[in-house]
Amino acid sequence: MGQPDETTHFGFRDVSLGDKQTLVNDVFHSVASRYDLMNDLMSAGLHRVWKDVMINALNPPCGDTPFTLLDVAGGTGDIAFRAAEAAGGGFRATVCDINSDMLSVGRARAIARHLDDRVSFVEGNAEALAFPDRNFDAYTIAFGIRNVPRIDLALNEAYRVLRPGGRFLCLEFSTVDVPGLDRIYDLFSFKVIPPLGGVVTGDAESYRYLVESIRKFPKPYTFAEMIRAAGFSRVNWQSLSGGIVALHSGWRL
C-alpha cells in the first residue's frame, strides 16, 4: 500500500502538495491580465508604497557596477521594473515565474517601458530553480512565497543561487497587530475583496483563495526561523501598515 500524499493548505482547504500548484496556477491564469489593477483596489494603492520600501532596502547600485537580481514569482515585472529604474547601467534582472500568463503580461510591459534589454523573463519553479549556484547578487519575492507548496524548498533554493554577500528580501502579507484594525481588515478581506474580484476579473473564488492564503501564512517570527533554517544570517523583518505586510530580510554570508 502506498503512502498517503503529503498535504498543505490551499486557502482554508487541505489539499495534496501536487494539487496545490495546479490550483494556484489556475488562480493566476485567471487574474493575470488585471492583477496589478486588483492590487491597487485591494490595497487602496498601498502595495506601491510597500514595494518602494522593498526597493529602498534592496538599494541597487546607481553606477555601472554589475548587479544581478532574481525576482521570483514576479511575473508582471513590477519589482524588477522598480529596481531597474532605481539602479544604474550595470543592473540586470531575471524574473522567474511558474505562470506563463503572468510572464506574458510582464514581457509586454517590459517592452512598453523600454526595459526589455535589462529585465528578462523565465518560466520556472521556485522550488527547483534552473540557475547555477552563487549566480545572483539579490533575490526578491513579493506576495508570492505563500503560494509556494513547499516554502522550505524555495528558501533553500534562494540561498543556493545567491552569491556570498547576497541579499534575500521577501515582502508578504502578515499578521495585523493593531487592535481594532484587525477586525476592520478581516471584514474588508472577506466581505469586500472577493466580490470586488468578481466584478473586476469575473473570478471571485480566486480572490477568496488569495485572502484565505494570507491567514494560513506563518507569523513573522515563525517565517524568520524558516529563513534562518535555510542558512541565511542577519535575519530580521519590518512590519508595515500595522502588520498588514512584513518585509523579511536575510543575507548569505
CYANA upper distance limits for C-alpha pairs under 8 A (distance plus 0.5 A):
  5 ASP  CA     16 SER  CA      6.38
  5 ASP  CA     17 LEU  CA      7.87
  6 GLU  CA     16 SER  CA      6.21
  6 GLU  CA     17 LEU  CA      6.52
  7 THR  CA     14 ASP  CA      6.79
  7 THR  CA     15 VAL  CA      5.82
  7 THR  CA     16 SER  CA      4.67
  7 THR  CA     17 LEU  CA      5.85
  8 THR  CA     14 ASP  CA      6.14
  8 THR  CA     15 VAL  CA      6.06
  8 THR  CA     16 SER  CA      6.49
  8 THR  CA     17 LEU  CA      6.26
  8 THR  CA     20 LYS  CA      7.96
  8 THR  CA    149 PRO  CA      7.39
  9 HIS  CA     13 ARG  CA      6.12
  9 HIS  CA     14 ASP  CA      5.27
  9 HIS  CA     15 VAL  CA      6.46
  9 HIS  CA     20 LYS  CA      8.02
  9 HIS  CA    213 SER  CA      8.22
  9 HIS  CA    216 LYS  CA      7.84
 10 PHE  CA     14 ASP  CA      6.70
 10 PHE  CA     15 VAL  CA      6.83
 10 PHE  CA     20 LYS  CA      6.60
 10 PHE  CA     23 LEU  CA      8.30
 10 PHE  CA     24 VAL  CA      8.47
 10 PHE  CA    209 TYR  CA      7.54
 10 PHE  CA    213 SER  CA      7.16
 11 GLY  CA    208 ARG  CA      8.35
 11 GLY  CA    209 TYR  CA      5.43
 11 GLY  CA    210 LEU  CA      7.51
 11 GLY  CA    211 VAL  CA      7.96
 11 GLY  CA    212 GLU  CA      4.88
 11 GLY  CA    213 SER  CA      4.81
 11 GLY  CA    214 ILE  CA      8.35
 11 GLY  CA    215 ARG  CA      8.41
 11 GLY  CA    216 LYS  CA      7.40
 12 PHE  CA    209 TYR  CA      8.36
 12 PHE  CA    212 GLU  CA      6.42
 12 PHE  CA    213 SER  CA      7.67
 12 PHE  CA    216 LYS  CA      7.89
 15 VAL  CA     19 ASP  CA      6.78
 15 VAL  CA     20 LYS  CA      6.79
 16 SER  CA     20 LYS  CA      6.85
 17 LEU  CA     21 GLN  CA      7.62
 17 LEU  CA    149 PRO  CA      6.44
 17 LEU  CA    150 ARG  CA      8.33
 18 GLY  CA     22 THR  CA      7.66
 19 ASP  CA     23 LEU  CA      6.71
 20 LYS  CA     24 VAL  CA      6.53
 20 LYS  CA    149 PRO  CA      6.85
 21 GLN  CA     25 ASN  CA      6.55
 21 GLN  CA    147 ASN  CA      8.50
 21 GLN  CA    148 VAL  CA      7.84
 21 GLN  CA    149 PRO  CA      7.03
 22 THR  CA     26 ASP  CA      6.80
 23 LEU  CA     27 VAL  CA      6.94
 24 VAL  CA     28 PHE  CA      7.01
 24 VAL  CA    147 ASN  CA      7.23
 25 ASN  CA     29 HIS  CA      6.56
 25 ASN  CA     98 ILE  CA      8.18
 25 ASN  CA     99 ASN  CA      6.69
 26 ASP  CA     30 SER  CA      6.68
 27 VAL  CA     31 VAL  CA      6.97
 27 VAL  CA    206 SER  CA      5.73
 28 PHE  CA     32 ALA  CA      5.96
 28 PHE  CA     99 ASN  CA      7.45
 28 PHE  CA    101 ASP  CA      8.09
 28 PHE  CA    102 MET  CA      7.58
 29 HIS  CA     99 ASN  CA      7.46
 29 HIS  CA    100 SER  CA      8.31
 29 HIS  CA    101 ASP  CA      6.18
 29 HIS  CA    102 MET  CA      7.66
 30 SER  CA    201 THR  CA      8.30
 30 SER  CA    203 ASP  CA      7.74
 30 SER  CA    206 SER  CA      8.21
 31 VAL  CA     35 TYR  CA      5.95
 31 VAL  CA    201 THR  CA      6.86
 31 VAL  CA    203 ASP  CA      8.14
 31 VAL  CA    206 SER  CA      8.28
 32 ALA  CA    101 ASP  CA      6.58
 32 ALA  CA    102 MET  CA      5.68
 32 ALA  CA    105 VAL  CA      7.68
 33 SER  CA    101 ASP  CA      8.38
 33 SER  CA    102 MET  CA      8.04
 33 SER  CA    105 VAL  CA      7.20
 34 ARG  CA     38 MET  CA      6.69
 34 ARG  CA    200 VAL  CA      8.29
 34 ARG  CA    201 THR  CA      7.24
 35 TYR  CA     39 ASN  CA      6.76
 36 ASP  CA     40 ASP  CA      6.90
 36 ASP  CA     76 THR  CA      8.50
 37 LEU  CA     41 LEU  CA      6.92
 38 MET  CA     42 MET  CA      6.32
 38 MET  CA    197 GLY  CA      7.57
 38 MET  CA    200 VAL  CA      8.01
 39 ASN  CA     43 SER  CA      6.47
 39 ASN  CA     44 ALA  CA      8.45
 39 ASN  CA     45 GLY  CA      7.73
 39 ASN  CA     47 HIS  CA      7.27
 40 ASP  CA     44 ALA  CA      5.88
 40 ASP  CA     45 GLY  CA      4.91
 40 ASP  CA     46 LEU  CA      7.76
 40 ASP  CA     47 HIS  CA      7.40
 41 LEU  CA     45 GLY  CA      7.22
 42 MET  CA    193 ILE  CA      6.85
 43 SER  CA     47 HIS  CA      6.46
 45 GLY  CA     49 VAL  CA      8.06
 46 LEU  CA     50 TRP  CA      6.84
 47 HIS  CA     51 LYS  CA      6.57
 48 ARG  CA     52 ASP  CA      6.71
 49 VAL  CA     53 VAL  CA      6.87
 50 TRP  CA     54 MET  CA      6.96
 50 TRP  CA    171 LEU  CA      8.43
 50 TRP  CA    240 LEU  CA      7.94
 51 LYS  CA     55 ILE  CA      6.80
 51 LYS  CA     79 ILE  CA      7.43
 51 LYS  CA    142 ALA  CA      8.39
 51 LYS  CA    171 LEU  CA      8.27
 52 ASP  CA     56 ASN  CA      6.62
 52 ASP  CA     82 ARG  CA      8.22
 53 VAL  CA     57 ALA  CA      6.76
 54 MET  CA     58 LEU  CA      6.70
 54 MET  CA    169 LEU  CA      7.90
 54 MET  CA    171 LEU  CA      7.65
 54 MET  CA    247 LEU  CA      7.53
 55 ILE  CA     59 ASN  CA      6.59
 55 ILE  CA     60 PRO  CA      8.37
 55 ILE  CA     79 ILE  CA      8.14
 55 ILE  CA     82 ARG  CA      7.53
 55 ILE  CA     83 ALA  CA      6.50
 55 ILE  CA     86 ALA  CA      8.39
 58 LEU  CA    138 ALA  CA      8.28
 58 LEU  CA    167 ARG  CA      8.21
 58 LEU  CA    169 LEU  CA      8.04
 59 ASN  CA     86 ALA  CA      8.43
 59 ASN  CA     87 ALA  CA      8.40
 60 PRO  CA     67 PHE  CA      7.66
 60 PRO  CA     83 ALA  CA      7.43
 60 PRO  CA     86 ALA  CA      7.50
 60 PRO  CA     87 ALA  CA      5.79
 60 PRO  CA     88 GLY  CA      8.28
 60 PRO  CA     91 PHE  CA      8.11
 61 PRO  CA     65 THR  CA      7.07
 61 PRO  CA     67 PHE  CA      7.71
 61 PRO  CA     87 ALA  CA      6.04
 61 PRO  CA     88 GLY  CA      6.58
 61 PRO  CA     90 GLY  CA      8.49
 61 PRO  CA     91 PHE  CA      8.17
 62 CYS  CA     86 ALA  CA      7.54
 62 CYS  CA     87 ALA  CA      5.07
 62 CYS  CA     88 GLY  CA      4.43
 62 CYS  CA     89 GLY  CA      7.93
 63 GLY  CA     87 ALA  CA      7.77
 63 GLY  CA     88 GLY  CA      4.99
 63 GLY  CA     89 GLY  CA      6.70
 63 GLY  CA     90 GLY  CA      7.25
 64 ASP  CA     88 GLY  CA      6.11
 64 ASP  CA     89 GLY  CA      5.29
 64 ASP  CA     90 GLY  CA      4.71
 64 ASP  CA     91 PHE  CA      8.01
 65 THR  CA     88 GLY  CA      8.10
 65 THR  CA     89 GLY  CA      8.07
 65 THR  CA     90 GLY  CA      5.52
 65 THR  CA     91 PHE  CA      8.04
 66 PRO  CA     89 GLY  CA      8.45
 66 PRO  CA     90 GLY  CA      4.71
 66 PRO  CA     91 PHE  CA      6.33
 66 PRO  CA     92 ARG  CA      8.30
 67 PHE  CA     90 GLY  CA      6.42
 67 PHE  CA     91 PHE  CA      5.32
 67 PHE  CA     92 ARG  CA      6.85
 67 PHE  CA    136 PHE  CA      8.31
 67 PHE  CA    137 ASP  CA      6.59
 68 THR  CA     91 PHE  CA      6.49
 68 THR  CA     92 ARG  CA      5.52
 68 THR  CA     93 ALA  CA      6.20
 68 THR  CA     94 THR  CA      8.32
 68 THR  CA    136 PHE  CA      5.72
 68 THR  CA    137 ASP  CA      5.75
 68 THR  CA    138 ALA  CA      7.15
 69 LEU  CA     80 ALA  CA      8.34
 69 LEU  CA     91 PHE  CA      8.28
 69 LEU  CA     92 ARG  CA      6.86
 69 LEU  CA     93 ALA  CA      5.07
 69 LEU  CA     94 THR  CA      6.73
 69 LEU  CA    136 PHE  CA      6.36
 69 LEU  CA    137 ASP  CA      6.48
 69 LEU  CA    138 ALA  CA      5.39
 69 LEU  CA    139 TYR  CA      6.36
 69 LEU  CA    140 THR  CA      8.01
 70 LEU  CA     93 ALA  CA      6.33
 70 LEU  CA     94 THR  CA      5.45
 70 LEU  CA     95 VAL  CA      6.52
 70 LEU  CA     96 CYS  CA      7.69
 70 LEU  CA    136 PHE  CA      6.99
 70 LEU  CA    138 ALA  CA      6.76
 70 LEU  CA    139 TYR  CA      5.30
 70 LEU  CA    140 THR  CA      6.85
 71 ASP  CA     79 ILE  CA      7.70
 71 ASP  CA     80 ALA  CA      7.01
 71 ASP  CA     93 ALA  CA      7.62
 71 ASP  CA     94 THR  CA      6.66
 71 ASP  CA     95 VAL  CA      5.28
 71 ASP  CA     96 CYS  CA      6.64
 71 ASP  CA    139 TYR  CA      6.29
 71 ASP  CA    140 THR  CA      5.24
 71 ASP  CA    141 ILE  CA      6.25
 72 VAL  CA     95 VAL  CA      6.41
 72 VAL  CA     96 CYS  CA      5.27
 72 VAL  CA     97 ASP  CA      6.41
 72 VAL  CA    126 ALA  CA      7.21
 72 VAL  CA    139 TYR  CA      7.89
 72 VAL  CA    140 THR  CA      6.76
 72 VAL  CA    141 ILE  CA      5.58
 72 VAL  CA    142 ALA  CA      8.37
 72 VAL  CA    144 GLY  CA      8.16
 73 ALA  CA     95 VAL  CA      7.95
 73 ALA  CA     96 CYS  CA      6.47
 73 ALA  CA     97 ASP  CA      4.98
 73 ALA  CA     98 ILE  CA      7.54
 73 ALA  CA    126 ALA  CA      8.00
 73 ALA  CA    141 ILE  CA      6.71
 73 ALA  CA    142 ALA  CA      7.78
 73 ALA  CA    144 GLY  CA      5.86
 73 ALA  CA    145 ILE  CA      8.10
 74 GLY  CA     78 ASP  CA      7.38
 74 GLY  CA     79 ILE  CA      7.36
 74 GLY  CA     80 ALA  CA      8.25
 74 GLY  CA     95 VAL  CA      6.51
 74 GLY  CA     96 CYS  CA      7.12
 74 GLY  CA     97 ASP  CA      6.61
 74 GLY  CA    141 ILE  CA      7.30
 74 GLY  CA    142 ALA  CA      7.43
 74 GLY  CA    144 GLY  CA      7.98
 75 GLY  CA     95 VAL  CA      6.90
 75 GLY  CA     96 CYS  CA      7.23
 75 GLY  CA     97 ASP  CA      5.76
 75 GLY  CA     99 ASN  CA      7.75
 75 GLY  CA    102 MET  CA      5.18
 75 GLY  CA    103 LEU  CA      5.00
 75 GLY  CA    104 SER  CA      8.32
 75 GLY  CA    105 VAL  CA      7.80
 75 GLY  CA    106 GLY  CA      6.11
 75 GLY  CA    121 PHE  CA      8.11
 76 THR  CA    102 MET  CA      5.99
 76 THR  CA    103 LEU  CA      6.50
 76 THR  CA    104 SER  CA      8.23
 76 THR  CA    105 VAL  CA      5.94
 76 THR  CA    106 GLY  CA      4.31
 76 THR  CA    107 ARG  CA      8.07
 76 THR  CA    109 ARG  CA      8.00
 77 GLY  CA     81 PHE  CA      6.37
 77 GLY  CA     95 VAL  CA      7.24
 77 GLY  CA    103 LEU  CA      8.47
 77 GLY  CA    106 GLY  CA      5.43
 77 GLY  CA    107 ARG  CA      8.26
 77 GLY  CA    109 ARG  CA      8.03
 77 GLY  CA    110 ALA  CA      7.92
 78 ASP  CA     82 ARG  CA      6.79
 78 ASP  CA    106 GLY  CA      8.45
 79 ILE  CA     83 ALA  CA      6.67
 79 ILE  CA    142 ALA  CA      8.10
 80 ALA  CA     84 ALA  CA      6.55
 80 ALA  CA     93 ALA  CA      6.63
 80 ALA  CA     94 THR  CA      8.22
 80 ALA  CA     95 VAL  CA      7.51
 80 ALA  CA    119 VAL  CA      7.35
 81 PHE  CA     85 GLU  CA      6.63
 81 PHE  CA    110 ALA  CA      8.13
 81 PHE  CA    115 LEU  CA      7.88
 81 PHE  CA    119 VAL  CA      7.92
 82 ARG  CA     86 ALA  CA      6.81
 83 ALA  CA     87 ALA  CA      6.56
 84 ALA  CA     88 GLY  CA      8.00
 84 ALA  CA     91 PHE  CA      7.00
 84 ALA  CA     92 ARG  CA      7.82
 84 ALA  CA     93 ALA  CA      8.01
 84 ALA  CA    115 LEU  CA      8.35
 84 ALA  CA    118 ARG  CA      7.79
 84 ALA  CA    119 VAL  CA      8.25
 87 ALA  CA     91 PHE  CA      6.63
 91 PHE  CA    118 ARG  CA      7.46
 92 ARG  CA    118 ARG  CA      5.44
 92 ARG  CA    119 VAL  CA      6.52
 93 ALA  CA    118 ARG  CA      6.79
 93 ALA  CA    119 VAL  CA      5.25
 93 ALA  CA    120 SER  CA      6.86
 94 THR  CA    119 VAL  CA      6.29
 94 THR  CA    120 SER  CA      5.40
 94 THR  CA    121 PHE  CA      6.27
 94 THR  CA    122 VAL  CA      7.56
 95 VAL  CA    119 VAL  CA      7.66
 95 VAL  CA    120 SER  CA      6.60
 95 VAL  CA    121 PHE  CA      5.24
 95 VAL  CA    122 VAL  CA      6.58
 96 CYS  CA    121 PHE  CA      6.55
 96 CYS  CA    122 VAL  CA      5.37
 96 CYS  CA    123 GLU  CA      6.10
 96 CYS  CA    124 GLY  CA      6.21
 96 CYS  CA    125 ASN  CA      8.14
 96 CYS  CA    126 ALA  CA      8.31
 97 ASP  CA    102 MET  CA      8.04
 97 ASP  CA    103 LEU  CA      7.22
 97 ASP  CA    121 PHE  CA      8.40
 97 ASP  CA    122 VAL  CA      7.14
 97 ASP  CA    123 GLU  CA      5.66
 97 ASP  CA    124 GLY  CA      5.97
 97 ASP  CA    125 ASN  CA      7.18
 97 ASP  CA    126 ALA  CA      8.11
 98 ILE  CA    123 GLU  CA      5.76
 98 ILE  CA    124 GLY  CA      5.34
 98 ILE  CA    125 ASN  CA      5.79
 98 ILE  CA    126 ALA  CA      8.18
 99 ASN  CA    103 LEU  CA      6.97
 99 ASN  CA    123 GLU  CA      7.40
100 SER  CA    104 SER  CA      6.68
100 SER  CA    123 GLU  CA      7.16
101 ASP  CA    105 VAL  CA      6.99
102 MET  CA    106 GLY  CA      6.86
103 LEU  CA    107 ARG  CA      6.60
103 LEU  CA    121 PHE  CA      7.07
103 LEU  CA    122 VAL  CA      8.17
103 LEU  CA    123 GLU  CA      7.88
104 SER  CA    108 ALA  CA      6.81
105 VAL  CA    109 ARG  CA      6.75
106 GLY  CA    110 ALA  CA      6.61
106 GLY  CA    121 PHE  CA      8.12
107 ARG  CA    111 ILE  CA      6.91
107 ARG  CA    116 ASP  CA      7.83
107 ARG  CA    120 SER  CA      8.24
107 ARG  CA    121 PHE  CA      7.31
108 ALA  CA    112 ALA  CA      6.79
109 ARG  CA    113 ARG  CA      6.63
110 ALA  CA    114 HIS  CA      6.51
110 ALA  CA    115 LEU  CA      5.44
110 ALA  CA    116 ASP  CA      5.39
110 ALA  CA    119 VAL  CA      7.56
111 ILE  CA    115 LEU  CA      6.60
111 ILE  CA    116 ASP  CA      5.76
115 LEU  CA    119 VAL  CA      6.49
116 ASP  CA    120 SER  CA      6.95
124 GLY  CA    128 ALA  CA      8.18
124 GLY  CA    129 LEU  CA      6.87
124 GLY  CA    130 ALA  CA      7.58
125 ASN  CA    129 LEU  CA      6.36
126 ALA  CA    148 VAL  CA      7.83
126 ALA  CA    153 LEU  CA      8.43
126 ALA  CA    154 ALA  CA      5.70
126 ALA  CA    157 GLU  CA      7.75
127 GLU  CA    148 VAL  CA      8.18
127 GLU  CA    150 ARG  CA      7.44
127 GLU  CA    151 ILE  CA      8.15
127 GLU  CA    153 LEU  CA      5.61
127 GLU  CA    154 ALA  CA      4.90
127 GLU  CA    157 GLU  CA      6.99
128 ALA  CA    153 LEU  CA      8.18
128 ALA  CA    154 ALA  CA      7.86
128 ALA  CA    157 GLU  CA      7.17
129 LEU  CA    157 GLU  CA      7.08
131 PHE  CA    135 ASN  CA      7.61
131 PHE  CA    161 VAL  CA      7.21
132 PRO  CA    161 VAL  CA      6.76
133 ASP  CA    160 ARG  CA      5.89
133 ASP  CA    161 VAL  CA      5.02
133 ASP  CA    162 LEU  CA      7.49
133 ASP  CA    163 ARG  CA      8.19
134 ARG  CA    160 ARG  CA      6.73
134 ARG  CA    161 VAL  CA      5.04
134 ARG  CA    162 LEU  CA      5.05
134 ARG  CA    163 ARG  CA      4.49
134 ARG  CA    164 PRO  CA      7.59
135 ASN  CA    161 VAL  CA      5.75
135 ASN  CA    162 LEU  CA      6.23
135 ASN  CA    163 ARG  CA      6.38
136 PHE  CA    161 VAL  CA      6.64
136 PHE  CA    162 LEU  CA      5.38
136 PHE  CA    163 ARG  CA      6.25
136 PHE  CA    166 GLY  CA      7.64
137 ASP  CA    162 LEU  CA      6.46
137 ASP  CA    163 ARG  CA      6.30
137 ASP  CA    165 GLY  CA      7.97
137 ASP  CA    166 GLY  CA      5.21
137 ASP  CA    167 ARG  CA      7.18
138 ALA  CA    162 LEU  CA      6.98
138 ALA  CA    166 GLY  CA      5.75
138 ALA  CA    167 ARG  CA      5.21
138 ALA  CA    168 PHE  CA      6.47
138 ALA  CA    169 LEU  CA      8.34
139 TYR  CA    158 ALA  CA      7.14
139 TYR  CA    162 LEU  CA      7.61
139 TYR  CA    166 GLY  CA      8.31
139 TYR  CA    167 ARG  CA      6.80
139 TYR  CA    168 PHE  CA      5.44
139 TYR  CA    169 LEU  CA      6.80
140 THR  CA    168 PHE  CA      6.58
140 THR  CA    169 LEU  CA      5.37
140 THR  CA    170 CYS  CA      6.27
141 ILE  CA    145 ILE  CA      7.25
141 ILE  CA    169 LEU  CA      7.09
141 ILE  CA    170 CYS  CA      5.45
141 ILE  CA    171 LEU  CA      6.88
142 ALA  CA    170 CYS  CA      6.25
142 ALA  CA    171 LEU  CA      5.03
142 ALA  CA    172 GLU  CA      6.50
143 PHE  CA    170 CYS  CA      8.37
143 PHE  CA    171 LEU  CA      6.41
143 PHE  CA    172 GLU  CA      5.18
143 PHE  CA    173 PHE  CA      7.23
144 GLY  CA    148 VAL  CA      7.68
144 GLY  CA    172 GLU  CA      7.78
145 ILE  CA    151 ILE  CA      7.20
145 ILE  CA    154 ALA  CA      8.44
145 ILE  CA    170 CYS  CA      8.38
145 ILE  CA    172 GLU  CA      7.91
146 ARG  CA    151 ILE  CA      7.93
146 ARG  CA    172 GLU  CA      8.12
146 ARG  CA    213 SER  CA      7.34
146 ARG  CA    214 ILE  CA      7.79
146 ARG  CA    217 PHE  CA      6.51
147 ASN  CA    213 SER  CA      8.02
148 VAL  CA    154 ALA  CA      7.99
150 ARG  CA    154 ALA  CA      7.18
151 ILE  CA    155 LEU  CA      6.78
152 ASP  CA    156 ASN  CA      6.72
152 ASP  CA    226 MET  CA      7.34
152 ASP  CA    230 ALA  CA      7.70
153 LEU  CA    157 GLU  CA      6.69
154 ALA  CA    158 ALA  CA      6.69
155 LEU  CA    159 TYR  CA      6.83
155 LEU  CA    226 MET  CA      8.37
155 LEU  CA    227 ILE  CA      6.98
155 LEU  CA    230 ALA  CA      6.38
156 ASN  CA    160 ARG  CA      6.73
156 ASN  CA    230 ALA  CA      5.58
156 ASN  CA    231 GLY  CA      8.19
157 GLU  CA    161 VAL  CA      6.78
158 ALA  CA    162 LEU  CA      6.92
158 ALA  CA    168 PHE  CA      7.82
159 TYR  CA    168 PHE  CA      8.39
159 TYR  CA    230 ALA  CA      7.27
159 TYR  CA    231 GLY  CA      7.36
159 TYR  CA    232 PHE  CA      7.49
159 TYR  CA    252 ARG  CA      7.02
162 LEU  CA    166 GLY  CA      5.86
162 LEU  CA    167 ARG  CA      7.93
162 LEU  CA    252 ARG  CA      7.34
163 ARG  CA    252 ARG  CA      7.55
164 PRO  CA    252 ARG  CA      5.77
164 PRO  CA    253 LEU  CA      5.64
165 GLY  CA    251 TRP  CA      6.85
165 GLY  CA    252 ARG  CA      5.86
165 GLY  CA    253 LEU  CA      5.60
166 GLY  CA    251 TRP  CA      6.27
166 GLY  CA    252 ARG  CA      5.84
166 GLY  CA    253 LEU  CA      7.89
167 ARG  CA    249 SER  CA      7.75
167 ARG  CA    250 GLY  CA      6.49
167 ARG  CA    251 TRP  CA      5.17
167 ARG  CA    252 ARG  CA      6.97
168 PHE  CA    248 HIS  CA      8.47
168 PHE  CA    249 SER  CA      6.08
168 PHE  CA    250 GLY  CA      5.55
168 PHE  CA    251 TRP  CA      6.45
168 PHE  CA    252 ARG  CA      8.29
169 LEU  CA    247 LEU  CA      7.42
169 LEU  CA    248 HIS  CA      6.18
169 LEU  CA    249 SER  CA      5.20
169 LEU  CA    250 GLY  CA      7.22
170 CYS  CA    247 LEU  CA      6.18
170 CYS  CA    248 HIS  CA      5.56
170 CYS  CA    249 SER  CA      7.05
171 LEU  CA    245 VAL  CA      7.51
171 LEU  CA    246 ALA  CA      6.38
171 LEU  CA    247 LEU  CA      5.03
171 LEU  CA    248 HIS  CA      6.89
172 GLU  CA    245 VAL  CA      6.01
172 GLU  CA    246 ALA  CA      6.17
172 GLU  CA    247 LEU  CA      7.14
173 PHE  CA    214 ILE  CA      6.56
173 PHE  CA    244 ILE  CA      6.25
173 PHE  CA    245 VAL  CA      4.55
173 PHE  CA    246 ALA  CA      6.74
174 SER  CA    214 ILE  CA      7.48
174 SER  CA    217 PHE  CA      7.88
174 SER  CA    218 PRO  CA      8.43
174 SER  CA    219 LYS  CA      7.01
174 SER  CA    220 PRO  CA      7.25
174 SER  CA    243 GLY  CA      6.41
174 SER  CA    244 ILE  CA      5.82
174 SER  CA    245 VAL  CA      5.11
174 SER  CA    246 ALA  CA      6.20
175 THR  CA    215 ARG  CA      8.40
175 THR  CA    219 LYS  CA      6.86
175 THR  CA    220 PRO  CA      8.06
175 THR  CA    243 GLY  CA      5.83
175 THR  CA    244 ILE  CA      6.43
175 THR  CA    245 VAL  CA      7.72
176 VAL  CA    181 LEU  CA      7.63
176 VAL  CA    182 ASP  CA      5.99
176 VAL  CA    185 TYR  CA      8.48
176 VAL  CA    242 GLY  CA      6.24
176 VAL  CA    243 GLY  CA      4.68
176 VAL  CA    244 ILE  CA      5.52
176 VAL  CA    245 VAL  CA      8.41
177 ASP  CA    181 LEU  CA      8.33
177 ASP  CA    182 ASP  CA      7.48
177 ASP  CA    242 GLY  CA      6.37
177 ASP  CA    243 GLY  CA      5.95
178 VAL  CA    182 ASP  CA      6.89
178 VAL  CA    242 GLY  CA      6.18
178 VAL  CA    243 GLY  CA      7.96
179 PRO  CA    183 ARG  CA      8.42
180 GLY  CA    184 ILE  CA      7.08
181 LEU  CA    185 TYR  CA      6.40
181 LEU  CA    242 GLY  CA      8.28
182 ASP  CA    186 ASP  CA      6.65
183 ARG  CA    187 LEU  CA      6.69
184 ILE  CA    188 PHE  CA      6.66
185 TYR  CA    189 SER  CA      6.43
186 ASP  CA    190 PHE  CA      6.59
187 LEU  CA    191 LYS  CA      6.10
187 LEU  CA    192 VAL  CA      7.83
188 PHE  CA    192 VAL  CA      5.48
188 PHE  CA    193 ILE  CA      7.00
189 SER  CA    193 ILE  CA      5.85
189 SER  CA    194 PRO  CA      8.12
189 SER  CA    211 VAL  CA      6.63
190 PHE  CA    194 PRO  CA      7.14
190 PHE  CA    208 ARG  CA      7.68
190 PHE  CA    211 VAL  CA      7.46
191 LYS  CA    195 PRO  CA      7.71
192 VAL  CA    196 LEU  CA      6.52
193 ILE  CA    197 GLY  CA      6.48
193 ILE  CA    207 TYR  CA      7.16
193 ILE  CA    208 ARG  CA      7.99
193 ILE  CA    211 VAL  CA      8.34
194 PRO  CA    198 GLY  CA      6.71
194 PRO  CA    204 ALA  CA      5.13
194 PRO  CA    205 GLU  CA      7.16
194 PRO  CA    206 SER  CA      8.23
194 PRO  CA    207 TYR  CA      5.49
194 PRO  CA    208 ARG  CA      5.65
195 PRO  CA    199 VAL  CA      6.85
195 PRO  CA    204 ALA  CA      6.13
196 LEU  CA    200 VAL  CA      6.71
196 LEU  CA    204 ALA  CA      7.76
197 GLY  CA    201 THR  CA      6.06
197 GLY  CA    202 GLY  CA      7.17
197 GLY  CA    203 ASP  CA      6.46
197 GLY  CA    204 ALA  CA      5.47
197 GLY  CA    206 SER  CA      8.36
197 GLY  CA    207 TYR  CA      6.41
198 GLY  CA    202 GLY  CA      4.77
198 GLY  CA    203 ASP  CA      5.02
198 GLY  CA    204 ALA  CA      4.48
198 GLY  CA    205 GLU  CA      8.22
199 VAL  CA    203 ASP  CA      8.19
199 VAL  CA    204 ALA  CA      8.24
203 ASP  CA    207 TYR  CA      7.68
204 ALA  CA    208 ARG  CA      6.77
205 GLU  CA    209 TYR  CA      6.81
206 SER  CA    210 LEU  CA      6.89
207 TYR  CA    211 VAL  CA      6.71
208 ARG  CA    212 GLU  CA      6.68
209 TYR  CA    213 SER  CA      6.43
210 LEU  CA    214 ILE  CA      7.12
211 VAL  CA    215 ARG  CA      7.58
212 GLU  CA    216 LYS  CA      7.21
213 SER  CA    217 PHE  CA      6.88
218 PRO  CA    222 THR  CA      6.31
218 PRO  CA    223 PHE  CA      6.11
219 LYS  CA    223 PHE  CA      6.67
220 PRO  CA    224 ALA  CA      6.53
220 PRO  CA    237 TRP  CA      7.80
220 PRO  CA    246 ALA  CA      7.79
221 TYR  CA    225 GLU  CA      6.88
222 THR  CA    226 MET  CA      7.01
223 PHE  CA    227 ILE  CA      6.87
224 ALA  CA    228 ARG  CA      6.83
224 ALA  CA    235 VAL  CA      7.04
224 ALA  CA    236 ASN  CA      7.24
224 ALA  CA    237 TRP  CA      7.99
224 ALA  CA    248 HIS  CA      7.74
225 GLU  CA    229 ALA  CA      6.59
226 MET  CA    230 ALA  CA      6.96
227 ILE  CA    231 GLY  CA      7.50
227 ILE  CA    232 PHE  CA      6.57
227 ILE  CA    235 VAL  CA      7.71
227 ILE  CA    250 GLY  CA      7.75
228 ARG  CA    232 PHE  CA      5.40
228 ARG  CA    233 SER  CA      6.93
228 ARG  CA    235 VAL  CA      7.14
228 ARG  CA    250 GLY  CA      8.40
231 GLY  CA    252 ARG  CA      7.76
232 PHE  CA    250 GLY  CA      5.93
232 PHE  CA    251 TRP  CA      5.81
232 PHE  CA    252 ARG  CA      5.75
232 PHE  CA    253 LEU  CA      7.86
233 SER  CA    250 GLY  CA      6.18
233 SER  CA    251 TRP  CA      5.67
233 SER  CA    252 ARG  CA      6.77
233 SER  CA    253 LEU  CA      7.08
234 ARG  CA    249 SER  CA      8.26
234 ARG  CA    250 GLY  CA      6.12
234 ARG  CA    251 TRP  CA      6.68
235 VAL  CA    248 HIS  CA      7.85
235 VAL  CA    249 SER  CA      6.03
235 VAL  CA    250 GLY  CA      4.87
235 VAL  CA    251 TRP  CA      7.59
236 ASN  CA    248 HIS  CA      6.35
236 ASN  CA    249 SER  CA      5.96
236 ASN  CA    250 GLY  CA      7.25
237 TRP  CA    246 ALA  CA      6.88
237 TRP  CA    247 LEU  CA      5.86
237 TRP  CA    248 HIS  CA      4.68
237 TRP  CA    249 SER  CA      6.51
238 GLN  CA    246 ALA  CA      5.97
238 GLN  CA    247 LEU  CA      5.65
238 GLN  CA    248 HIS  CA      7.05
239 SER  CA    243 GLY  CA      5.46
239 SER  CA    244 ILE  CA      8.04
239 SER  CA    245 VAL  CA      6.62
239 SER  CA    246 ALA  CA      4.91
239 SER  CA    247 LEU  CA      7.03
240 LEU  CA    244 ILE  CA      6.87
240 LEU  CA    245 VAL  CA      5.93
240 LEU  CA    246 ALA  CA      6.25
240 LEU  CA    247 LEU  CA      8.11
241 SER  CA    245 VAL  CA      7.33
